[in-house]
Amino acid sequence: MHQHLLETITAIGMAFGIFGNLNVIIAIFRKKILRTKGGE
């Protein structure tokens, strides 16, 4: 029971970590797109 709880917390943590990385990547791409549009 206790181990299952830890596995659930670990899975949630990994999911949030993946989403966090996606948000960072999206933010970087948006900045690059805005820079290229502004440069043209």
C-alpha positions in Angstrom: 0.0 0.0 0.0 2.7 2.4 1.0 4.9 1.5 -2.0 1.9 2.0 -4.3 1.5 5.5 -3.0 5.2 6.3 -3.6 4.9 4.9 -7.1 1.8 7.2 -7.8 3.7 10.2 -6.4 6.7 9.4 -8.6 4.5 9.0 -11.7 2.8 12.3 -11.0 6.2 14.0 -10.5 7.5 12.6 -13.7 4.4 13.7 -15.6 4.7 17.3 -14.2 8.4 17.3 -15.1 7.6 16.3 -18.7 4.9 19.0 -19.0 7.3 21.5 -17.5 9.9 20.7 -20.1 7.3 21.0 -22.8 6.3 24.4 -21.6 9.9 25.6 -21.6 10.5 24.3 -25.1 7.3 25.9 -26.4 8.3 29.2 -24.7 11.7 29.1 -26.4 10.1 28.3 -29.8 7.6 31.2 -29.4 10.5 33.6 -28.6 12.4 32.4 -31.7 9.3 32.8 -33.9 8.6 36.3 -32.6 12.3 37.2 -33.2 12.2 35.9 -36.8 8.9 37.6 -37.5 10.2 40.9 -36.1 13.4 40.6 -38.1 11.7 40.2 -41.4 
